[in-house]
Amino acid sequence: YWDTNNLDGYLSLFTDDAIGVGYNSNGEKFTYPIKDEIQIVNNKERVDYFIENKMQRRHMMANTLFLSQTNSSVGVEQ
């Protein structure tokens, strides 16, 4: 939904009390309510900017599957 500028679809993925987690430039953790009015307005402005400027976003996603693990090694598939 995010990559196709579908903000309503994106927000539908979260419960009303969902909390986002981020880290600032100092590596300090912060949290924020995803469906907070300010967050929604900020996300709407960002989506509108991409639409108006005909910009396409693509998120590269990688999942890590742990295949095996010992005290000295880990086998993963991404």
N, C-alpha and C positions, 0 to 999 in steps of 0.2 A: 504494500500500500504506500509506503513512504516514497519509494523510487518512482511511483506513478502519480505522485502528488495527490493521493486520495487520503486527506487528513481524517475524514470521518471513518473510513475503513481502518486506518492506522489506530485511531483512538478506540475503536470497537474491540481491539485485541486486549485491552487492559480493563481491569475492574475500576470502579470509581475511586477506590482508595489505593491504587497502585503507586508505588514509590520507585522513582528512578535513582540510580547511583552513578556518580561521576567522580572524577579526580581533577583537582586544579593543577596549575603548572608547578606547584610545590609538592605534588604527590599526595596532597591532603584529600581525604574522602569527603564528599558532600552528598546529601540526598535532597530530593525534591518531589512533590506530588505531580505525577504525570498529567493528570487531568485538572490541575489548578488553572484558574482563569488566565493568569499571566502566562503560563506555559502554552496554553491553547492559542492565545493571541500571538505569542512569539512564533509558534510553529506555523500558524496561518500566514504570518508575514513572510516567513521563509519559503513556504510553498508558493505563495503568490509571486515572490521574486523569481523563483525558478520557472514558473509558468510564463510570466511576462518577458523573461529573457531567453525563452525557448531553450532552457538548459535541462539536460537529462542526467539524472543521478543513477548510479549503479553501486550497490553495496556488495562487496565481495564477502561471502560468508564461508566459514570453514568450521566444520564440526570435528572434534577430536574423539576418536573411539579408542579406548585403552584395550588393547588385545591381550597383553600380559604384563605382569609386574613382578619383579623380585627385589631383593635388597640392593641390587647393583645395576638393574636395567629396567627399562620400560619399553614395550612394543606398542606403537600407536599407528593408527591409520587416519589420515586427514583428507 
